[in-house]
Amino acid sequence: MKTQQLMQSCVYPGASCDGARGFAGLVLALLLALPGMASAHAFVDHAEPKVGADINAAPTEIKIWFTQQIEPAFSRIRVFDSDGQQIDNKDSRQDKDDKKLLVVSLPHLSPGRYKVEWKVVSVDTHHTSGDFKFTIKP
């Protein structure tokens, strides 16, 4: 039976609505499942320095907290200067106590704009990546 016919059959007294109820139940189940599917990825919860921040002092490391635990072997942070040169110490690591925290150390940074790129795999094997910038004021 077509959807329009199913919906019309429920309007008339005594008509059976089983098909329409089944269809509506399926739609509801799919809508309820979508948030669970979307949350299966690790996204940035917050970072230090903050995304887009203008800061006065150079940080000694970049910290990014994610919404899920990450797989350290497949996750990393890289930091680039305004010339596009990678300037971090290439030692991305998961925090030993917080499995949602990824850290990379930095050499002394001069004032300027920096780009942080991250790429992670969550414990359920979903890949996500992104970037943000911050500026160290002169």
VOMARLUM-662928 format. One record per residue (C-alpha): residue number from 1; residue in one letter; x, y, z. Coordinates in steps of 0.1 Angstrom, whole numbers. Each point is the difference from the previous one (the first is absolute). Layout:
! residues N
GULUM resi resn     x     y     z
GULUM  NUM    A     X     Y     Z
...
This chain:
! residues 138
GULUM resi resn     x     y     z
GULUM    1    M     0     0     0
GULUM    2    K    13    35    -8
GULUM    3    T     9    24    27
GULUM    4    Q   -28    24    -9
GULUM    5    Q   -26   -29     0
GULUM    6    L    14   -11    34
GULUM    7    M    -5    34    15
GULUM    8    Q   -35     4   -15
GULUM    9    S   -10   -34    14
GULUM   10    C     6    13    35
GULUM   11    V   -23    30    -5
GULUM   12    Y   -31   -20    -5
GULUM   13    P   -18   -15    31
GULUM   14    G     5   -37     2
GULUM   15    A    29    -1   -25
GULUM   16    S    31   -19     9
GULUM   17    C    31    21     7
GULUM   18    D    24   -29     5
GULUM   19    G    20     8   -31
GULUM   20    A     3    37     8
GULUM   21    R     9    -7    36
GULUM   22    G    27   -24   -11
GULUM   23    F    14    26   -25
GULUM   24    A    -1    27    27
GULUM   25    G    17   -23    25
GULUM   26    L    28    -7   -25
GULUM   27    V     5    37    -7
GULUM   28    L     1     6    38
GULUM   29    A    25   -28     6
GULUM   30    L    23    14   -27
GULUM   31    L    -1    35    14
GULUM   32    L     8   -12    35
GULUM   33    A    29   -20   -14
GULUM   34    L    16    29   -18
GULUM   35    P    14    18    30
GULUM   36    G    17   -33    11
GULUM   37    M    16    -4   -33
GULUM   38    A    13    36    -1
GULUM   39    S    15    -3    34
GULUM   40    A    21   -29   -11
GULUM   41    H    27    24   -12
GULUM   42    A    26    19    21
GULUM   43    F    -4    37    -4
GULUM   44    V    18    28    18
GULUM   45    D   -16     8    33
GULUM   46    H    24    28     9
GULUM   47    A    37     9    -4
GULUM   48    E    28    20    16
GULUM   49    P     7    25   -14
GULUM   50    K   -37     5    -8
GULUM   51    V   -11    -2   -36
GULUM   52    G     6    34   -17
GULUM   53    A    16    15    32
GULUM   54    D    22    30     1
GULUM   55    I    25    -7    28
GULUM   56    N    27    20    17
GULUM   57    A    24   -27     9
GULUM   58    A    13   -28   -22
GULUM   59    P   -13   -35    10
GULUM   60    T    24   -28     7
GULUM   61    E   -25   -26   -13
GULUM   62    I   -32    -4   -19
GULUM   63    K   -28   -20    18
GULUM   64    I   -31   -11   -17
GULUM   65    W   -28   -18    18
GULUM   66    F   -23   -22   -21
GULUM   67    T   -36   -12     6
GULUM   68    Q    11   -36    -1
GULUM   69    Q    31   -21     9
GULUM   70    I    25     0   -28
GULUM   71    E    24   -26   -13
GULUM   72    P    35    15     6
GULUM   73    A    18   -20   -27
GULUM   74    F   -23    16   -27
GULUM   75    S    -4    35    14
GULUM   76    R    21    31    -1
GULUM   77    I     3    37     3
GULUM   78    R    22    21   -23
GULUM   79    V     7    37     4
GULUM   80    F    11    23   -29
GULUM   81    D    13    35    -1
GULUM   82    S   -12    27   -24
GULUM   83    D    24   -12   -27
GULUM   84    G   -15   -35     2
GULUM   85    Q    30   -16    17
GULUM   86    Q    -7   -27    26
GULUM   87    I    14    14    33
GULUM   88    D   -13   -24    27
GULUM   89    N    24   -25    16
GULUM   90    K   -17   -29   -19
GULUM   91    D    -8   -18    33
GULUM   92    S   -38    -2    -1
GULUM   93    R   -12   -22    28
GULUM   94    Q   -31   -10    18
GULUM   95    D    -1    11    37
GULUM   96    K     7   -29    23
GULUM   97    D   -29     8    23
GULUM   98    D   -26    15   -24
GULUM   99    K    -6   -22   -31
GULUM  100    K   -19    28   -17
GULUM  101    L    30    24     1
GULUM  102    L    26     4   -27
GULUM  103    V    31    21     6
GULUM  104    V    30    12   -20
GULUM  105    S    29    20    14
GULUM  106    L    14    32   -16
GULUM  107    P    33    18    -2
GULUM  108    H     1    36    10
GULUM  109    L   -24    18   -23
GULUM  110    S     3    36   -12
GULUM  111    P   -30    23    -4
GULUM  112    G   -20    -8   -30
GULUM  113    R   -29   -21   -14
GULUM  114    Y     1   -38     3
GULUM  115    K   -21   -28   -15
GULUM  116    V    -7   -32    20
GULUM  117    E   -11   -30   -20
GULUM  118    W   -14   -31    17
GULUM  119    K    -8   -35   -13
GULUM  120    V   -14   -26    23
GULUM  121    V   -15   -35     0
GULUM  122    S   -25    -7    27
GULUM  123    V     0   -33    19
GULUM  124    D   -29   -11   -23
GULUM  125    T    23     6   -31
GULUM  126    H   -17    31   -13
GULUM  127    H    24    26   -15
GULUM  128    T    -4    37     4
GULUM  129    S    23    30    -7
GULUM  130    G     0    37     1
GULUM  131    D    20    31     8
GULUM  132    F    -1    33    18
GULUM  133    K    21    31     4
GULUM  134    F    13    20    29
GULUM  135    T    22    32     1
GULUM  136    I    27     9    24
GULUM  137    K    -1    38     5
GULUM  138    P    33    20    -3
